[in-house]
């Protein structure tokens, strides 16, 4: 019998500028859903970045480059999977997006989430989402039946997305 451990880290950041949540937010999200523009259509860009210590493979969802509603989804979720777990390593080896698909499906059952990218290093896979409902997404972490470290943080400016886009 294999026992999976889950570590949950809650990270709070203070951002210099404040974001106001208005009654307009719900109406804008409803309008995005109705128009079919909630999730932009685009492609995933693949980048191989080599540094002194590790080779990093980066996939970034470029459809969010010009997404006009980023301000509605300012909470970043990072799922970090340690690949020293043999079962996880085998999943990633056979399909790099398999864990992303599993997490996305579970998250989208509970909240609106936007997959912005993922990074693969020798020892871990990080999958990044932006959302507007951290508390709903928080519940999904407990439903995952695999070892994962999850961090939640404020990312009003979509800094993580820009960092992924800037990889060369």
N, C-alpha and C positions, 0 to 999 in steps of 0.2 A: 504494500500500500504506500503510495507516494503522498506526502503531505506538502501542500503548497503554503508558503508564507506570503503574506501581503504586508507591505510597509506603506503607510500613507503619510505623506508629508504635506502639510498645509503651509504655503508660503504667502505671506501678505506683503505687498509692496506699497509704498507711498509714492504717488506720482505727483509731480509739481503742479500739473493742471488738474482741475477737477472735472468730472464728467457729470452732467446733470441728467437725471432720468425723468423724463416727462411722460405724460399720458400719451403723447404722440408716438412713443416707442412701439407700443402694442399695435397701433394703427399702421405704422410703417411696416412692421413685420407681417401683419395680415395682408397688406397690399403686396409685399414681395411674394408671399405664398400664392396669392391669387393671380399674379402676373406671370408666375413661373420663373421668376428671377431670384428666388431665395438662394439657389446654388448656381453660381455662374458656370457656364460651359467653357471648357478649355482643355489644356493638356498638362501632363506632369513632365517637368524638366528633370533630367538625370545629370548629376555632376559627380565626378570622382575628384576628390581633393586629397592630396598627399601632403603630410607634414612630417616633422622629424620623428614623431612617436608612432603614428598610426595612419592608416589609409581610411579615409572617410568617404562613404557613398552618401550622396544627398539627393533626395527627390523632393521637388517643390512644386506645388500646385499653382502654376503661373496664371490660372484664370482669376486669381485674386489680385493680380497686379493693379488692375483698374476698377476693382469692385467698389461701388459707390456707397455701400452700406456697412463698411467696416466698423463705423462708430457704434453700431448696434450690438456688436459681438466683440467685446473688449476683454473677455476673460480667457486667458490661455491655459490649456491643460496639456501637460507633458506626461506621456506614459513611457516609462523607461523599463525595458525588459533586459535583464541580465542574461547574456547568452551562455553563461557557464552552466545554466540549466540545460541539460542535454535535449530534453523534449522541445524546449523553445528554440534551441539552435537548429534542430532538425526541421522544424516548421519554417523558420526563416530561410534555411538553405534550400528548401523545396519551392518556396514561394515568398518572395520578399514582402509582398503586401498582404499575406494571409492574416497576420496579427492585426494589421490596420483594418482589414475587412471585418474581423470579429469585433474589435473595439467600436468601430463606426456603427455597425449594426446595433449593438447594445446601447450606445449613446443616443442614436437617432430614435430609438424606441421611447426615450425619456425627454430629450431636449433637442434643440436646434444646434447642431455642431458643424463646423466647417473644417475639413481636413486641409491643413495648409502645407504639410510636408512631413518628411521623416529623415532621420540620419541613421546610418548603419556604420558602426565601428567594429573592430575585432571582437570586443567583449560586450557590446550592448546595442540595442535598437531603441531609438527615441522616436515617438510618434506624437505629432503636435496638432492640436485642434484649437479653434477659437469658438467661444460660445457666448450666449447672453444669460445662461442660467446655470451657474456653477453648482447650486444646491441640487438640482436634478441630476447633473452629471456626476456629482459626488456619490450619489447612491449607486451608480453603475459600477464604481470601483469595487464595491463589496460583492457585486454579482459576478465579477470575473473570477474564474476558477483557475487562476494561474499566478505565479509570482510576478508582481509588478510594483514598481515604485511610481507613485503619481504625485505630481505637484500642480497646484493651482496658483495662478498669479495674475495680477492685473497687467494687461498689455494694450492699453488704449491706442497706442500708435502702431500696433502690429509690428513691433520691433523684431520679434522672432522671425516673422515672415520675411522681413527685409534682410535679416541676417542670412537666411537660407537663400534668398535671391542673389545676394552678393557673393556667394561662394564661387570660387573659380578653380 
